[in-house]
Amino acid sequence: SGFKYISKVLTDSLDEIDKLSQQDEDITGLATGYKDFDHMTAGLQPDNLIILAARPAVGKTAFALHLARAAAMAGRHVVVFSLEMQGERLGDRWLLAATEGVDPQHLRSGQLTPGEVRQVHEASAELSRLPILIDDHPMTSMDRVRSSARLLKSKNRCDMVIVDYLQLCDMRSDQKNRNREQEVAQASRKAKLLAKELDIPVLLLSQLNRASDGSIDHRPTLSNLRESGAIEQDADMVMLLCRPALYGKTVDKKSTYPTDGLGIVIIAKHRNGKTGEVYFHHNQSMTKLVDYIPPLEWLTRNAK
């Protein structure tokens, strides 16, 4: 019938708590590679719909690719549905993230030095062993995502799904009287149901509207989620990405950190935990993303 007695629910809950309490680490979900983020969230949790939203060109895809690589390096199978970029371009970004001295322009133009060629081949061999699957079909609906993910899950090859990004999903249906907001709401709901059905984290990238550009500190809020309030409602976690340097700021007003290479993940909604801000550092091409460590000058100036 689908119903469960509360005794059964509580027994399952206690079993899960006992299992988690025996772990040495405080990460119960998929590790992200960011210590502060994992400390705040305990990782990306199974059955959660996680929204990663930002204005165009802020770095949604770069951040998502970092999460995919971190999960895959931990042995988890990650499925990436890329509706915006070809798989080869995603490969380029992963290669740049896995190499130290390769110039992004050299990689794009093919004018690599012998040393860069060697690094690229070594990184490619390493990345090829990661359990990441990429679907870059441009006309992908949430129904197609679900059917593909279910098939892979049945083969134990799907521990996380990433969709880049929601507004590009094919939302055509037989219902001719639906408006755009209703279409986005339905796609968001299907993503949440997928996470719950397969018991995996589903990371859904989304656009923000322009209103965040006009705020005083240019920090986006939940109200900036584009086209549908249902996205916020369905999500277990909403992460809003911003980079103050893009708005000509040299110092982030809230943290007082210098903005050069500074990225901010605002955890604006977290159904089962804390909200707050996590900082990360990125290089100029947004291919290498690491934990943020304030520069020595800042630390010296702010030492108590």
SENU-850196 format. One line per 10 residues: number of its first residue (from 0); for each residue x, y, z of C-alpha. Coordinates in nm, 2 decimals, decimal comma, m for minus. Each point is the difference from the previous one (the first is absolute). Last residue first. Layout:
N
NUM) X Y Z; ...
//
This chain:
304
303) 4,41 4,05 1,69; 0,13 m0,06 m0,35; m0,21 0,18 m0,26; 0,29 0,18 m0,18; 0,23 m0,31 0,02; m0,27 m0,23 m0,13; m0,08 0,24 m0,28; 0,36 0,03 m0,11; 0,05 m0,38 0,03; m0,28 m0,06 m0,25
293) m0,33 m0,15 0,12; m0,02 m0,38 m0,06; m0,29 m0,10 m0,22; m0,05 m0,38 m0,06; 0,07 m0,08 m0,36; m0,14 0,05 m0,35; 0,22 m0,04 m0,31; m0,17 0,05 m0,33; m0,14 0,35 0,05; 0,23 0,14 m0,27
283) 0,15 0,26 0,23; 0,06 m0,24 0,28; m0,25 m0,08 0,27; m0,02 0,03 0,38; m0,29 m0,11 0,21; m0,22 0,16 0,27; m0,29 m0,16 0,18; m0,30 0,20 0,11; m0,29 m0,08 0,24; m0,29 m0,24 0,05
273) 0,01 m0,29 0,24; m0,17 m0,34 m0,02; m0,29 m0,22 m0,12; m0,20 0,23 m0,23; 0,30 0,20 m0,11; m0,09 0,32 m0,18; 0,22 0,30 m0,08; 0,33 m0,18 0,00; 0,19 0,29 m0,15; 0,31 m0,13 m0,19
263) 0,25 0,28 m0,04; 0,29 0,02 m0,24; 0,32 0,21 0,05; 0,27 0,00 m0,26; 0,07 0,37 0,06; m0,28 0,11 0,23; 0,22 0,11 0,29; m0,17 m0,13 0,32; m0,20 0,25 0,21; m0,25 m0,29 0,08
253) m0,31 0,21 m0,05; 0,12 0,28 m0,22; 0,20 m0,22 m0,24; 0,30 0,22 m0,10; 0,11 0,09 m0,35; m0,35 0,03 m0,14; m0,03 0,06 m0,37; m0,33 m0,20 m0,03; 0,17 m0,32 m0,13; 0,24 0,02 0,30
243) m0,29 m0,08 0,23; m0,03 m0,36 m0,13; m0,33 m0,16 0,08; m0,16 m0,34 0,03; m0,33 m0,08 0,16; m0,04 m0,35 0,15; m0,35 m0,12 0,07; m0,05 m0,32 0,21; m0,29 m0,23 0,04; m0,16 0,15 m0,31
233) m0,36 m0,04 m0,09; m0,13 0,33 0,15; 0,29 0,21 m0,14; m0,05 m0,14 m0,35; m0,37 0,04 0,04; 0,05 0,38 0,03; 0,03 m0,01 m0,38; 0,15 0,20 m0,29; 0,34 0,09 0,13; 0,13 m0,04 0,36
223) 0,06 0,36 0,11; m0,24 m0,03 0,29; 0,24 m0,25 0,16; 0,26 0,28 0,04; 0,29 0,12 m0,22; 0,29 0,20 0,15; 0,07 0,30 m0,21; 0,11 0,20 0,31; m0,25 0,28 m0,05; m0,25 m0,20 m0,21
213) m0,04 0,09 m0,37; 0,17 m0,30 m0,15; m0,22 m0,23 0,22; m0,31 0,12 m0,19; 0,13 m0,14 m0,33; m0,16 m0,34 0,04; 0,20 m0,31 0,12; 0,06 m0,30 m0,22; m0,02 m0,36 0,11; 0,23 m0,30 0,05
203) m0,16 m0,31 0,14; 0,21 m0,23 0,21; m0,18 m0,33 0,08; 0,12 m0,18 0,31; m0,09 m0,37 0,00; m0,28 m0,21 0,15; m0,11 m0,12 m0,35; m0,37 0,09 0,06; 0,07 0,30 0,23; 0,25 0,17 m0,23
193) m0,23 m0,08 m0,30; m0,30 0,15 0,17; 0,19 0,32 0,07; 0,10 0,02 m0,37; m0,36 m0,06 m0,11; m0,11 0,29 0,23; 0,25 0,24 m0,16; m0,12 m0,10 m0,35; m0,36 0,06 0,11; 0,08 0,34 0,14
183) 0,19 0,10 m0,31; m0,30 m0,09 m0,22; m0,24 0,18 0,24; 0,21 0,31 m0,02; 0,02 m0,02 m0,38; m0,38 0,00 m0,04; m0,21 m0,32 m0,05; m0,30 0,01 m0,23; 0,15 m0,23 m0,27; 0,02 m0,31 0,22
173) 0,13 m0,27 m0,23; 0,36 0,07 0,12; 0,31 0,20 m0,09; 0,23 0,07 0,29; 0,34 m0,07 m0,16; 0,24 0,10 0,27; 0,20 0,32 m0,07; m0,15 0,18 0,30; 0,12 m0,27 0,24; 0,37 m0,01 m0,09
163) 0,24 m0,18 0,01; m0,15 m0,31 0,16; 0,22 m0,19 0,25; m0,10 m0,35 0,12; 0,17 m0,19 0,28; 0,06 m0,36 0,10; m0,07 m0,15 m0,34; 0,18 m0,30 m0,13; m0,14 m0,28 0,22; m0,15 m0,17 m0,31
153) m0,36 0,07 0,11; 0,12 0,35 0,07; 0,11 0,04 m0,36; m0,35 m0,10 m0,13; m0,16 0,23 0,26; 0,23 0,29 m0,10; m0,08 m0,03 m0,37; m0,38 m0,02 0,06; 0,01 0,30 0,24; 0,22 0,22 m0,22
143) m0,23 m0,08 m0,30; m0,31 0,10 0,21; 0,19 0,31 0,11; 0,02 0,10 m0,36; 0,32 0,01 m0,22; 0,03 0,17 m0,33; 0,37 0,10 m0,01; 0,13 m0,36 0,04; 0,32 0,04 0,20; m0,03 m0,31 0,21
133) 0,32 m0,05 0,21; 0,09 m0,30 0,22; 0,26 0,04 0,28; 0,15 m0,30 0,17; 0,36 0,13 0,00; 0,26 m0,21 m0,18; 0,01 0,24 m0,29; 0,10 0,28 0,23; 0,34 m0,15 0,08; 0,08 m0,08 m0,36
123) m0,11 0,35 m0,10; 0,21 0,16 0,26; 0,31 m0,18 m0,12; m0,08 0,09 m0,36; m0,06 0,37 0,09; 0,32 0,02 0,20; 0,21 m0,14 m0,29; m0,16 0,24 m0,25; 0,06 0,29 0,24; 0,37 m0,09 0,02
113) 0,03 m0,03 m0,38; m0,17 0,34 m0,03; m0,36 0,02 m0,10; m0,13 0,19 m0,30; m0,33 m0,19 m0,03; m0,19 0,33 0,00; m0,23 m0,09 0,29; 0,28 m0,17 0,20; 0,24 0,29 m0,06; m0,26 0,25 0,11
103) m0,06 m0,19 0,32; 0,38 0,01 0,08; 0,11 m0,33 0,15; 0,21 0,04 0,31; m0,16 m0,21 0,28; m0,22 m0,26 m0,16; m0,31 m0,17 0,14; m0,23 0,30 m0,02; 0,12 0,08 m0,35; m0,09 m0,36 m0,10
93) m0,34 0,02 0,16; m0,07 0,32 m0,19; 0,10 m0,15 m0,33; m0,21 m0,31 0,06; m0,30 0,23 0,06; 0,07 0,15 m0,34; 0,02 m0,35 m0,15; m0,34 m0,09 0,15; m0,16 0,29 m0,19; m0,14 0,28 0,21
83) m0,35 0,13 0,07; m0,22 m0,31 0,06; 0,26 m0,18 0,20; m0,15 m0,30 0,18; 0,27 m0,13 0,24; m0,02 m0,34 0,16; 0,23 m0,06 0,29; 0,11 m0,34 0,13; 0,16 0,03 0,35; 0,35 m0,12 0,06
73) 0,13 0,29 0,21; 0,17 0,14 m0,31; m0,35 m0,01 m0,17; m0,15 0,21 0,28; 0,28 0,26 m0,02; m0,02 0,01 m0,38; m0,37 0,05 m0,01; 0,02 0,28 0,27; 0,27 0,18 m0,20; m0,21 m0,04 m0,32
63) m0,29 0,16 0,19; 0,22 0,30 0,10; 0,12 0,05 m0,36; m0,35 m0,03 m0,13; m0,14 0,26 0,23; 0,29 0,24 m0,05; m0,12 0,36 0,00; m0,04 0,01 m0,38; m0,38 0,03 0,01; m0,16 0,09 0,34
53) 0,01 m0,27 0,27; m0,19 m0,30 0,13; 0,10 m0,34 0,13; m0,31 m0,19 0,12; 0,04 m0,32 0,20; m0,28 m0,25 m0,01; 0,07 m0,24 0,28; m0,07 m0,38 0,00; 0,36 m0,07 0,11; 0,19 0,29 0,17
43) 0,27 0,22 m0,15; 0,26 0,03 0,28; m0,03 0,04 0,38; m0,16 0,34 m0,08; 0,20 0,25 0,20; 0,32 m0,21 0,04; m0,02 m0,11 m0,36; m0,02 0,37 m0,11; 0,29 0,10 0,22; 0,22 m0,29 m0,11
33) m0,07 0,05 m0,38; 0,07 m0,32 m0,20; m0,37 m0,06 m0,04; m0,04 m0,32 0,20; m0,31 m0,21 m0,08; m0,22 m0,05 0,31; 0,07 m0,09 0,36; 0,30 0,22 0,05; 0,08 0,03 0,38; 0,29 m0,24 m0,03
23) 0,09 m0,31 0,22; m0,33 m0,18 m0,08; m0,16 m0,21 0,27; m0,25 0,27 0,07; m0,13 m0,02 m0,36; m0,09 m0,37 0,03; m0,18 0,06 0,33; m0,19 0,29 m0,14; m0,11 m0,21 m0,30; m0,11 m0,28 0,21
13) m0,19 0,25 0,22; m0,18 0,14 m0,30; m0,10 m0,35 m0,13; m0,14 m0,09 0,34; m0,18 0,33 0,02; m0,17 m0,05 m0,34; m0,09 m0,35 0,09; m0,16 0,10 0,33; m0,18 0,29 m0,18; m0,19 m0,26 m0,20
3) 0,07 0,03 m0,37; m0,25 0,06 m0,28; 0,08 m0,09 m0,37; m0,30 m0,23 m0,04
//
